[in-house]
Amino acid sequence: MQSSRRFLIASLLLVACAATIPACVHTQRAVRFNGPAALALEVLARELTALGLQTASMHEQSGVLRTQWEDLGFLYGQEVKQESTLFRRYLVVIHRRPADSGLTLRAEVQVCQVGTRVEAERLVGRCSALPGLIELHQSELDELGRQLKAALSRLRPSPEASPPATVLAVFELQAPLGLLPEGVAANLTDYLVSKLAGTGRFQVVPGETVRQAIRDRQRDSYKKAYGTEFQIELGRAVAANQLLSTQLLATGKACILSASLYNIASETTQAAVTVESGCALEELPEGLDRLVLKLVDAQ
């Protein structure tokens, strides 16, 4: 009954617009909301399927998902002097951040000649993009955004259900001699510490606490500060259960940032990740941001 009423209302609106399409179309208002950190497109596709939308394509690197084209079945004026109908699909873009994900939801609508068919991601027929949305379809976009936001919010673990946060000791960024000016490695390490703490996945030992512990133990030990045995002893001394060591390496005109996450209790490497980065000082914080995202994904 509800679908029949929706069909009737939409049909009346579209017939009324048929002669004056531009007057009935409004600028689309994209729906934006936040979701859980490290949200995978496969998870997003599963939630959309539960809402009745099938996924046509996913591009993990760009964080873009598109649903299948749907023939709305409504006559909508003419396309090259032939009866036309509307096809619609949804586009979701994920902007991943250390602590959460930002999502943007939009509708893509095409005016196509009746008889146009869908093949994979393509519309086979004469079509043209609708420059906006009619208000009914804007309302449906808003409602889909509300439902998707609610579905994704259930994926966030409650504080009671979450395991204790990792207590992480971060060692100073290592770089070949001459690659970084004096003092920059310590500053970049402090930046990394703040970004890791901001994810909510780690309790991070303050950088100065780690540096002071290194100085105290170096006075009483000939062990190298970055030897595994030394790091394990230091991690225990600052009540950490994991260690993070990072390196910056130059490869021609580009640089690579790498990180190794070490579990003190099991004395094993828990994760190892790398990202490409520019070598200029102003480019390294962005590289560290991407390194943090990879570490969160690896948890």
TIFI-951931 format. One line per field, with one value per residue: x, y, z of N, C-alpha, C in turn; residue number from 1. Coordinates in Angstrom, 1 decimal. Example, Ala and Ser with C-alpha at 12.3 -4.5 7.8 and 13.67 -1.06 7.14 Angstrom:
2
n_x = [13.2,12.8]
n_y = [-5.7,-2.2]
n_z = [7.8,7.1]
ca_x = [12.3,13.7]
ca_y = [-4.5,-1.1]
ca_z = [7.8,7.1]
c_x = [13.2,12.9]
c_y = [-3.3,0.0]
c_z = [7.8,7.9]
k = [1,2]
END
This chain:
299
n_x = [0.8,1.9,4.0,2.5,1.2,3.4,4.3,2.1,2.1,4.6,4.4,2.4,3.7,5.8,4.6,3.4,5.7,6.7,6.5,8.0,10.7,13.2,12.2,11.3,13.3,15.8,18.8,20.9,21.1,23.7,24.1,25.7,27.6,29.0,30.9,32.0,35.5,38.1,36.3,35.3,34.6,33.3,31.8,30.1,28.7,27.3,25.6,24.1,22.8,21.1,19.4,18.1,19.5,21.6,25.0,27.0,29.7,32.9,35.6,38.3,40.7,40.1,37.9,35.2,31.9,29.4,25.9,23.7,22.2,18.9,15.7,13.4,10.9,9.1,7.5,9.1,8.9,10.5,13.3,15.2,12.9,11.5,9.6,10.6,12.3,13.3,16.5,18.2,21.0,23.0,25.7,28.4,30.9,33.7,35.6,38.3,39.5,41.7,40.2,37.6,35.2,34.3,31.3,29.9,26.9,25.3,22.9,22.8,21.2,19.7,18.1,16.5,15.8,12.8,13.2,15.8,18.5,20.2,23.6,25.9,27.7,26.8,24.5,22.7,21.7,20.0,20.8,20.7,22.2,20.4,20.2,19.9,17.8,14.4,12.1,10.9,12.7,14.9,14.0,13.9,16.6,17.6,16.3,17.4,20.0,19.6,18.8,21.1,23.1,22.1,22.3,25.1,26.0,25.5,27.6,29.6,31.6,30.5,31.6,31.7,31.9,34.3,37.7,40.4,42.2,45.2,48.3,50.8,54.1,56.0,58.8,61.5,61.3,63.3,65.8,68.0,71.3,71.5,69.2,67.0,66.7,68.3,66.5,64.0,63.1,62.3,60.2,58.4,57.9,56.5,54.2,53.2,52.6,50.5,48.6,48.1,47.1,44.7,43.1,41.7,42.2,44.5,46.3,48.7,52.0,53.4,55.7,57.9,58.2,59.0,61.4,62.9,63.0,64.6,67.0,67.6,68.1,70.2,72.3,73.0,73.5,75.0,73.6,72.2,69.9,67.9,67.9,66.2,66.0,66.6,64.4,62.2,62.6,62.5,59.9,58.4,59.1,57.8,55.3,54.0,52.3,52.7,55.0,56.1,58.0,59.4,60.4,62.1,62.7,64.7,63.9,65.1,63.5,61.3,60.0,59.7,57.7,57.8,56.4,56.5,54.8,55.1,54.5,54.8,54.3,54.1,56.4,56.5,56.2,53.4,52.2,53.1,53.6,53.6,53.9,53.9,55.6,56.1,59.3,59.8,59.7,57.2,55.5,55.7,54.1,51.5,52.1,52.5,50.0,48.6,50.0,49.2,46.5,46.8,47.9,45.7,43.9,45.2,44.9]
n_y = [-1.2,1.2,1.5,1.8,4.2,5.9,5.6,6.7,9.4,10.2,9.9,11.8,14.1,14.0,14.0,16.5,18.0,17.5,19.2,21.3,20.8,22.0,23.7,22.1,20.8,20.8,22.1,19.5,18.3,17.1,14.3,14.2,12.5,11.0,7.9,4.7,4.3,3.3,2.2,-0.3,-0.8,-3.1,-3.7,-1.4,-2.0,-4.2,-3.2,-1.5,-3.3,-4.6,-2.5,-2.7,-2.0,-2.8,-3.3,-2.0,-1.3,-1.0,0.9,0.7,2.1,4.8,5.0,4.8,3.9,2.6,2.2,-0.1,0.9,1.9,1.6,4.0,4.0,6.0,8.2,10.9,13.5,14.1,12.7,13.5,13.7,11.4,9.3,9.4,8.1,7.9,7.0,6.0,6.0,5.5,7.2,6.7,8.2,7.6,9.2,8.5,8.8,9.1,8.7,8.3,7.9,9.9,10.3,10.8,11.1,10.8,11.2,10.0,10.8,10.0,11.0,9.0,7.5,5.6,2.1,2.0,0.1,-1.7,-2.5,-4.1,-1.6,0.3,2.4,1.5,3.2,6.2,8.9,11.5,13.6,14.5,17.7,18.1,17.3,16.2,17.2,15.1,13.0,14.1,13.9,11.2,10.6,11.9,10.3,7.8,8.4,8.9,6.3,4.8,6.0,5.3,2.5,2.2,3.3,1.4,-0.3,0.7,-0.1,-0.5,1.3,-0.5,-2.9,-2.9,-3.9,-3.3,-0.4,-0.3,0.2,2.2,2.6,4.9,5.0,7.2,8.6,7.1,8.0,8.2,9.6,13.1,13.3,14.5,17.7,18.7,17.8,17.7,15.0,14.3,16.2,15.3,12.8,13.4,14.5,12.3,10.7,12.3,12.0,9.2,8.9,10.3,8.6,7.0,4.3,3.7,4.0,6.3,6.5,9.4,11.3,12.6,11.2,8.6,9.4,10.3,7.9,6.4,7.9,7.5,4.7,4.4,5.4,3.4,1.2,-0.6,-1.2,-0.8,1.9,1.3,-1.4,-4.6,-6.0,-3.9,-2.2,-3.7,-3.9,-1.2,-0.6,-2.1,-0.7,1.7,0.9,0.0,-2.0,-2.5,-1.7,0.8,1.3,3.5,4.3,6.4,6.4,7.3,7.1,7.7,10.4,10.3,9.3,6.8,5.9,3.7,1.5,-0.5,-2.6,-3.8,-6.5,-6.7,-8.7,-11.2,-11.0,-10.6,-9.3,-7.5,-6.0,-4.6,-1.8,0.3,3.4,5.6,8.7,12.3,13.9,16.4,18.6,19.7,17.8,15.5,15.3,14.7,12.2,10.7,10.8,9.1,6.8,6.3,5.7,3.2,1.7,1.7,0.2,-2.2,-3.1]
n_z = [0.0,0.8,-1.0,-3.4,-2.9,-2.8,-5.5,-6.8,-5.9,-6.7,-9.5,-10.1,-9.5,-11.3,-13.8,-13.6,-13.8,-16.3,-18.5,-17.8,-16.8,-15.7,-13.7,-11.8,-10.7,-8.1,-6.6,-5.5,-2.2,-0.6,1.7,4.7,7.2,10.2,10.6,11.9,12.7,10.4,8.5,6.3,2.8,2.2,4.4,4.4,2.0,2.8,4.7,3.1,1.4,3.3,3.5,1.1,-1.2,-3.9,-4.4,-7.0,-7.6,-6.1,-4.9,-3.3,-2.8,-3.4,-1.8,-2.6,-3.3,-5.4,-6.0,-7.7,-10.9,-11.0,-12.5,-12.2,-13.2,-14.0,-16.2,-17.6,-19.1,-22.3,-24.1,-26.6,-28.2,-27.5,-25.3,-21.9,-19.0,-15.5,-14.2,-11.4,-9.1,-6.2,-4.6,-2.5,-0.6,1.3,3.8,5.3,8.7,11.5,14.0,13.2,10.5,7.8,5.9,2.7,1.1,-2.0,-4.7,-8.0,-11.0,-14.0,-17.0,-19.2,-22.4,-22.8,-22.6,-22.3,-21.0,-18.3,-18.0,-16.2,-14.8,-16.5,-18.4,-21.1,-23.7,-24.8,-22.8,-20.4,-17.9,-15.0,-13.7,-11.0,-8.2,-7.9,-5.4,-4.0,-4.4,-3.2,-0.5,-0.2,-0.4,1.9,3.8,3.4,4.1,6.8,7.7,7.0,8.6,11.1,11.0,10.7,13.1,14.9,14.7,16.1,18.9,22.2,25.2,27.3,26.2,24.9,24.6,27.0,26.3,24.3,25.7,24.7,23.9,22.2,20.2,19.2,15.9,13.4,11.2,8.3,8.7,8.3,6.7,8.1,9.7,12.8,15.7,14.5,14.1,16.7,17.1,15.1,16.1,18.4,17.2,16.0,18.2,19.3,17.3,17.3,19.9,19.5,18.1,19.8,20.1,21.4,24.4,25.0,26.0,27.2,25.1,26.3,28.6,27.7,26.5,28.8,30.3,28.6,28.7,31.5,31.6,29.8,31.1,32.8,31.3,28.5,26.4,23.1,22.4,20.7,20.4,20.5,23.0,24.9,24.3,25.1,27.9,28.5,27.7,29.6,31.9,31.6,31.9,29.6,27.1,24.5,21.9,19.6,16.8,14.4,11.1,8.7,5.4,2.5,-0.9,-3.7,-5.1,-3.5,-0.3,2.3,4.9,7.6,10.1,13.0,15.1,18.3,20.4,23.8,25.7,24.3,22.9,20.1,16.7,16.1,14.1,10.9,8.9,6.0,4.3,1.4,1.1,0.7,0.9,1.8,4.6,5.2,4.1,5.6,8.0,6.8,5.7,8.1,9.1,7.4,7.9,10.6,10.1,8.8,10.8,12.6,11.1,11.1,13.6]
ca_x = [0.0,2.8,4.7,1.5,1.0,4.6,4.3,1.1,2.6,5.8,3.9,1.7,4.8,6.6,3.7,3.3,7.0,7.1,6.6,8.9,11.6,14.1,11.5,11.0,14.6,16.5,20.2,21.0,21.7,24.3,23.9,27.0,27.6,30.2,30.7,33.1,36.9,38.5,35.1,35.6,33.5,32.5,30.8,29.1,27.9,26.4,24.5,23.2,22.0,20.1,18.4,17.4,20.2,22.7,26.2,27.5,31.1,33.6,36.9,38.8,41.7,39.4,36.8,33.9,30.9,28.2,24.9,23.2,21.2,17.5,14.7,12.3,9.6,8.2,7.6,9.6,9.2,11.1,14.7,15.3,11.5,11.0,9.3,11.8,12.1,14.4,17.3,18.9,21.9,23.6,27.2,28.9,32.3,34.3,36.8,38.8,40.2,42.2,39.3,36.3,35.1,33.3,30.6,29.1,25.9,24.7,22.2,23.0,20.0,19.8,16.9,16.8,14.7,12.2,13.8,17.2,18.8,21.4,24.6,26.9,27.6,26.5,23.2,22.8,20.6,20.3,20.5,21.4,22.2,19.5,21.2,19.6,16.9,13.1,12.0,10.6,13.9,15.7,13.5,14.3,18.0,17.7,15.8,18.5,21.1,19.3,18.9,22.5,23.8,21.7,22.9,26.6,26.2,25.4,28.9,30.6,31.5,30.2,32.8,31.7,32.2,35.6,38.8,41.2,43.0,46.6,49.2,51.8,55.3,56.5,60.2,61.7,61.5,64.7,66.1,69.4,72.0,71.4,67.9,66.2,67.4,68.3,65.3,62.8,62.6,61.6,58.9,57.5,57.4,55.5,53.1,52.7,52.0,49.2,47.6,47.8,46.2,43.4,42.3,40.9,42.6,45.7,46.7,50.1,52.9,53.9,57.0,59.0,58.3,59.8,62.8,63.5,63.3,65.8,68.2,67.9,68.7,71.4,73.4,73.3,73.5,75.7,72.7,71.7,68.6,66.9,67.9,64.9,66.0,66.5,63.1,61.3,62.8,62.0,58.4,57.9,59.4,56.8,53.9,53.4,52.2,53.1,56.0,56.0,59.2,59.1,61.6,61.9,63.7,64.6,64.0,65.1,62.8,60.3,60.3,58.8,57.5,57.4,56.1,56.4,54.1,55.6,53.8,55.8,54.0,54.4,57.6,56.4,55.7,52.0,51.8,54.1,52.9,54.4,53.2,54.8,55.4,57.1,60.4,59.8,59.3,55.8,54.8,55.8,52.9,50.5,52.5,52.3,48.5,48.3,50.6,48.3,45.3,47.1,48.0,44.4,43.3,45.9,44.6]
ca_y = [0.0,2.4,1.7,2.3,5.6,6.5,5.6,7.7,10.8,10.5,10.0,13.1,15.2,14.0,14.5,18.0,18.6,17.0,20.3,22.3,20.0,22.8,24.4,21.1,20.3,21.7,21.7,18.4,18.6,15.8,13.9,13.9,12.1,10.3,6.5,4.2,4.4,2.2,1.5,-1.0,-0.7,-4.4,-3.5,-0.5,-2.7,-5.1,-2.4,-1.0,-4.5,-4.7,-1.5,-2.9,-1.5,-3.7,-2.6,-2.2,-1.2,-0.5,1.3,0.8,3.1,6.1,5.0,5.2,2.9,3.0,1.1,-0.4,1.7,1.5,2.3,4.4,3.6,7.1,9.0,12.2,14.4,13.5,12.7,13.5,13.5,10.1,9.2,9.2,7.7,8.3,6.0,6.5,5.2,6.2,7.2,7.0,8.4,7.5,10.0,7.9,9.6,8.2,8.4,7.9,8.0,10.9,9.7,11.7,10.3,11.6,10.5,10.3,10.6,10.2,11.0,8.1,7.0,4.3,1.0,1.9,-1.1,-1.6,-3.5,-3.9,-0.2,1.2,2.5,1.4,3.9,7.6,9.4,12.8,13.7,15.4,18.6,18.2,16.3,16.7,17.2,13.7,12.2,14.6,13.4,9.8,10.6,12.2,9.2,6.8,8.8,8.7,4.9,4.3,6.5,4.5,1.2,2.2,3.6,0.1,-1.0,1.3,-0.9,0.3,1.3,-1.6,-4.1,-2.8,-4.4,-2.2,0.2,-0.6,1.2,2.1,3.4,5.2,5.4,8.3,8.3,6.9,8.5,8.3,10.8,14.1,13.4,15.4,18.6,18.3,18.1,17.4,13.7,14.4,16.9,14.4,11.7,14.0,14.7,10.9,10.4,12.9,11.4,7.9,9.1,10.8,7.6,6.3,2.9,3.5,4.9,6.5,7.0,10.7,11.2,13.0,10.0,7.6,9.9,10.3,6.5,6.0,8.5,6.9,3.4,4.5,5.7,2.2,0.1,-0.4,-1.7,0.3,2.3,0.7,-2.9,-5.2,-6.2,-2.6,-1.6,-4.4,-3.5,0.2,-0.6,-2.5,0.3,2.8,0.3,-0.2,-3.4,-2.5,-0.7,1.2,1.9,4.0,4.7,7.2,6.0,8.0,6.3,8.7,11.7,10.0,8.7,5.7,5.8,2.4,1.3,-1.9,-2.6,-5.0,-7.0,-7.0,-10.0,-12.3,-10.7,-10.8,-8.2,-7.6,-5.4,-3.8,-1.1,1.3,4.3,6.5,10.1,13.2,14.0,17.7,18.7,20.0,16.7,14.4,15.0,14.0,10.8,10.1,10.6,7.9,5.7,6.0,5.0,1.9,1.1,1.4,-0.9,-3.4,-3.5]
ca_z = [0.0,0.9,-2.3,-4.3,-2.6,-3.2,-6.9,-7.3,-5.6,-7.6,-10.9,-10.3,-9.5,-12.5,-14.9,-13.5,-14.2,-17.6,-19.5,-17.2,-16.0,-14.9,-12.6,-10.7,-10.2,-7.2,-6.3,-4.6,-0.9,-0.2,3.1,5.3,8.6,10.6,10.9,12.7,12.2,9.5,7.9,5.1,1.8,2.2,5.5,3.9,1.1,3.5,5.3,2.1,1.0,4.3,3.2,-0.2,-2.3,-4.3,-4.8,-8.4,-7.7,-4.9,-5.2,-1.9,-2.7,-3.4,-0.8,-3.3,-3.6,-6.2,-6.1,-9.1,-11.5,-10.8,-13.3,-11.3,-13.9,-14.1,-17.4,-17.2,-20.3,-23.4,-24.4,-28.1,-28.7,-27.1,-23.9,-21.1,-17.6,-14.7,-13.6,-10.2,-8.3,-5.1,-4.5,-1.1,-0.5,2.7,4.1,6.5,9.6,12.5,15.0,12.7,9.0,7.3,4.8,1.9,0.3,-3.1,-5.7,-9.4,-11.7,-15.5,-17.8,-20.3,-23.2,-22.4,-23.2,-21.8,-20.1,-17.4,-18.2,-15.2,-14.3,-17.6,-18.9,-22.5,-24.3,-24.8,-21.5,-20.0,-16.4,-14.4,-13.0,-9.6,-7.7,-7.5,-3.9,-3.5,-4.4,-2.1,0.7,-0.2,-0.1,3.3,4.6,3.2,4.9,8.2,8.0,6.9,9.8,12.3,10.9,11.0,14.5,15.7,14.6,17.1,20.1,23.4,26.0,28.2,25.4,24.3,25.4,27.5,25.3,24.2,26.3,23.7,24.0,20.9,20.1,18.3,14.5,13.0,9.8,7.9,9.0,7.3,6.1,8.8,10.5,14.2,16.5,13.7,14.4,18.0,16.8,14.3,17.0,19.3,16.4,15.8,19.5,19.5,16.4,17.8,21.1,19.1,17.5,20.9,20.1,22.1,25.5,24.5,27.0,26.7,24.5,27.2,29.6,27.1,26.4,30.1,30.6,27.8,29.3,32.8,31.4,29.1,32.1,33.5,30.3,27.3,25.3,22.2,22.8,19.8,20.4,21.0,24.5,25.6,24.1,25.9,29.3,28.7,27.7,30.9,32.9,31.5,32.0,28.2,26.7,23.1,21.5,18.2,16.2,13.1,10.3,7.5,4.4,1.2,-2.1,-4.9,-4.8,-2.5,1.0,2.8,6.4,8.1,11.5,13.5,16.4,18.9,21.6,24.8,26.4,23.5,22.3,18.7,16.0,15.9,12.8,10.3,7.9,5.3,3.4,0.7,1.6,0.2,1.8,2.4,6.0,5.3,3.6,6.4,8.8,6.1,5.6,9.4,9.2,6.6,8.7,11.7,9.6,8.5,12.1,13.1,10.2,11.4,14.9]
c_x = [0.9,3.5,3.8,1.3,2.2,4.6,3.3,1.5,3.7,5.3,3.2,2.7,5.5,5.8,3.6,4.6,7.4,7.3,7.7,9.9,12.5,13.5,11.3,12.2,15.3,17.9,20.2,21.7,22.3,24.1,25.3,26.8,28.8,29.9,31.9,34.5,37.2,37.3,35.5,34.4,32.7,31.4,29.7,28.2,26.9,25.3,23.5,22.3,20.9,19.0,17.8,18.2,21.4,23.8,26.7,29.0,31.7,35.0,37.6,39.8,41.1,38.3,35.4,33.1,29.8,27.2,24.5,22.2,19.8,16.6,13.6,10.9,8.6,8.5,8.0,10.0,9.7,12.6,14.8,13.9,11.0,10.6,10.5,11.4,13.4,15.1,18.1,19.9,22.4,25.1,27.5,30.4,32.7,35.5,37.3,39.7,40.7,41.1,37.9,36.3,34.0,32.7,29.8,28.2,25.3,23.8,22.6,21.8,20.2,18.4,17.2,15.6,14.1,12.8,15.3,17.4,20.1,22.3,25.7,26.7,27.1,25.0,23.3,21.5,20.9,19.9,21.2,21.2,21.2,20.3,20.9,18.7,15.5,13.0,11.7,11.9,14.9,15.3,13.9,15.8,18.3,17.3,16.9,19.7,20.9,19.4,20.3,23.3,23.4,22.3,24.4,26.9,26.2,26.7,29.9,30.5,31.2,31.4,32.9,32.2,33.6,36.6,39.6,42.1,44.5,47.4,50.5,52.9,55.9,57.9,60.4,61.9,62.9,64.8,67.6,70.0,71.9,70.1,66.9,67.1,67.4,67.0,64.0,62.3,61.8,60.2,57.9,57.0,56.4,54.2,52.4,52.0,50.6,48.2,47.2,46.8,44.8,42.5,41.4,41.3,43.8,45.7,48.2,50.9,53.4,55.4,58.1,59.2,59.2,61.3,63.6,63.9,64.5,67.1,68.6,68.6,70.0,72.6,73.9,73.5,74.3,74.8,72.3,70.3,67.5,67.1,66.6,64.9,65.8,65.1,62.1,61.4,62.2,60.4,57.8,58.0,58.4,55.4,53.2,53.3,52.5,54.1,55.8,57.4,58.9,60.4,61.2,63.1,63.6,64.8,63.9,64.5,61.7,60.8,59.3,58.9,57.1,57.2,56.0,55.8,54.5,54.9,54.8,55.5,54.4,55.8,57.6,55.9,54.2,51.5,53.0,53.5,53.9,53.5,54.3,54.5,56.4,58.1,60.5,59.2,57.8,54.9,54.8,54.7,51.7,50.8,52.3,50.8,48.1,48.8,49.7,47.0,45.6,47.3,46.7,43.7,43.9,45.6,43.4]
c_y = [1.3,2.6,2.2,3.7,6.4,6.7,6.6,9.1,11.2,10.7,11.3,14.2,15.2,14.4,16.0,18.7,18.4,18.2,21.3,21.7,20.9,23.4,23.4,20.5,21.3,21.2,20.6,18.8,17.2,15.6,13.6,13.6,11.3,8.8,6.0,4.3,3.1,1.4,0.9,-0.9,-2.0,-4.3,-2.5,-1.1,-3.6,-4.4,-1.9,-2.1,-4.7,-3.7,-1.6,-2.4,-2.4,-2.9,-3.0,-2.2,-0.6,-0.2,1.6,1.9,4.5,6.2,5.3,3.9,3.4,1.8,0.9,0.6,1.1,2.3,2.7,4.2,4.7,7.9,10.4,13.0,13.5,13.7,12.5,13.0,12.1,10.1,8.8,8.8,8.1,7.0,6.7,5.5,6.1,6.1,7.6,7.1,8.4,8.3,9.4,8.8,8.7,7.8,8.0,8.0,9.1,10.3,10.8,10.8,11.2,10.6,10.9,9.9,10.9,10.1,10.2,7.8,5.7,3.2,0.9,0.8,-0.9,-2.8,-3.2,-2.5,0.8,1.3,2.5,2.0,5.4,8.3,10.8,13.0,14.8,16.4,18.8,17.1,17.0,16.5,15.9,12.9,12.7,14.0,11.9,9.7,10.9,11.0,8.0,7.1,8.6,7.2,4.3,4.7,5.6,3.1,1.2,2.5,2.4,-0.7,-0.5,0.5,0.0,0.3,0.1,-2.9,-4.1,-3.3,-3.2,-1.7,-0.2,0.5,1.1,3.1,3.6,5.7,6.4,7.8,8.2,7.3,8.5,9.6,11.9,14.3,14.4,16.4,18.2,18.7,17.8,16.0,13.6,15.1,16.0,13.3,12.2,14.2,13.3,10.4,11.0,12.4,10.0,8.0,9.5,9.8,6.9,4.8,2.6,4.5,5.1,7.1,8.4,10.6,11.6,11.9,9.0,8.1,9.9,8.8,6.0,6.6,7.8,5.5,3.4,4.8,4.4,1.0,0.4,-0.8,-0.5,0.6,1.7,-0.8,-3.4,-5.4,-5.0,-2.1,-2.3,-4.0,-2.1,0.2,-1.1,-1.5,1.4,2.2,0.2,-1.7,-3.6,-1.4,-0.4,1.9,2.3,4.4,5.5,6.9,6.8,7.0,7.2,10.0,11.5,9.5,7.7,5.8,4.4,2.4,-0.1,-1.8,-4.0,-5.3,-7.4,-8.4,-11.2,-12.2,-11.0,-9.5,-8.4,-7.1,-4.7,-3.2,-0.1,2.2,5.1,7.9,11.0,13.4,15.4,17.8,18.9,18.8,15.5,14.2,14.3,12.5,10.1,9.9,9.3,6.6,5.3,5.3,3.5,1.1,0.7,0.3,-2.2,-4.0,-4.6]
c_z = [0.0,-0.4,-3.4,-4.2,-3.1,-4.8,-7.4,-7.1,-6.6,-9.1,-11.1,-10.3,-10.8,-13.7,-14.9,-14.0,-15.6,-18.6,-19.0,-16.3,-15.1,-13.6,-11.5,-10.1,-9.3,-7.0,-5.2,-3.3,-0.4,1.3,3.6,6.8,8.9,10.9,11.7,12.0,11.4,8.9,6.5,4.1,1.9,3.3,5.1,2.9,1.7,4.2,4.3,1.5,2.0,4.1,1.8,-1.4,-2.6,-4.8,-6.2,-8.4,-6.4,-5.3,-3.9,-1.8,-2.6,-2.4,-1.4,-3.6,-4.3,-6.1,-7.5,-9.6,-11.3,-11.7,-12.4,-11.9,-14.0,-15.4,-16.9,-18.5,-21.4,-23.6,-25.9,-28.6,-28.5,-25.7,-23.1,-19.7,-16.8,-14.2,-12.5,-9.6,-7.2,-5.1,-3.1,-1.2,1.0,2.8,5.4,7.3,10.7,13.5,14.5,11.2,8.7,6.0,4.1,1.0,-0.7,-4.0,-7.1,-10.2,-13.2,-16.1,-19.1,-21.1,-22.7,-23.2,-22.9,-20.9,-19.3,-17.7,-17.3,-14.6,-15.3,-17.9,-20.4,-23.1,-24.3,-23.5,-21.3,-18.5,-16.0,-13.5,-11.5,-9.2,-7.6,-6.0,-3.3,-3.4,-3.4,-0.7,0.9,0.1,1.3,4.2,4.5,4.1,6.4,8.6,8.0,8.2,11.0,12.2,11.2,12.5,15.4,15.6,15.5,18.4,21.3,24.3,26.9,27.5,24.8,25.2,25.9,26.3,25.4,24.9,25.5,24.0,22.6,20.9,19.0,16.8,14.1,11.5,9.5,8.3,7.9,6.6,6.7,9.6,12.0,14.9,15.8,14.0,15.7,17.8,16.1,15.2,17.9,18.5,16.2,17.1,19.7,18.5,16.8,19.0,20.6,18.4,18.5,20.9,21.0,23.3,25.3,25.6,26.4,26.2,25.5,28.3,29.0,26.9,27.7,30.5,29.8,28.4,30.6,32.5,30.6,30.0,32.7,32.6,29.1,26.1,24.4,22.5,21.9,19.5,21.0,22.5,25.3,25.5,25.0,27.4,29.5,28.6,29.0,31.9,32.8,31.5,30.6,28.0,25.2,22.9,20.0,17.8,14.8,12.4,9.1,6.6,3.1,0.1,-3.3,-4.4,-3.8,-1.2,1.4,4.3,6.7,9.6,11.8,14.9,17.1,20.2,22.7,25.5,25.6,22.8,20.8,18.0,15.7,14.6,12.2,9.0,7.3,4.5,2.6,1.2,0.8,1.3,2.4,3.8,6.1,4.8,4.6,7.4,8.1,5.9,6.9,9.6,8.6,7.3,9.9,11.2,9.3,9.8,12.7,12.4,10.7,12.8,14.9]
k = [1,2,3,4,5,6,7,8,9,10,11,12,13,14,15,16,17,18,19,20,21,22,23,24,25,26,27,28,29,30,31,32,33,34,35,36,37,38,39,40,41,42,43,44,45,46,47,48,49,50,51,52,53,54,55,56,57,58,59,60,61,62,63,64,65,66,67,68,69,70,71,72,73,74,75,76,77,78,79,80,81,82,83,84,85,86,87,88,89,90,91,92,93,94,95,96,97,98,99,100,101,102,103,104,105,106,107,108,109,110,111,112,113,114,115,116,117,118,119,120,121,122,123,124,125,126,127,128,129,130,131,132,133,134,135,136,137,138,139,140,141,142,143,144,145,146,147,148,149,150,151,152,153,154,155,156,157,158,159,160,161,162,163,164,165,166,167,168,169,170,171,172,173,174,175,176,177,178,179,180,181,182,183,184,185,186,187,188,189,190,191,192,193,194,195,196,197,198,199,200,201,202,203,204,205,206,207,208,209,210,211,212,213,214,215,216,217,218,219,220,221,222,223,224,225,226,227,228,229,230,231,232,233,234,235,236,237,238,239,240,241,242,243,244,245,246,247,248,249,250,251,252,253,254,255,256,257,258,259,260,261,262,263,264,265,266,267,268,269,270,271,272,273,274,275,276,277,278,279,280,281,282,283,284,285,286,287,288,289,290,291,292,293,294,295,296,297,298,299]
END
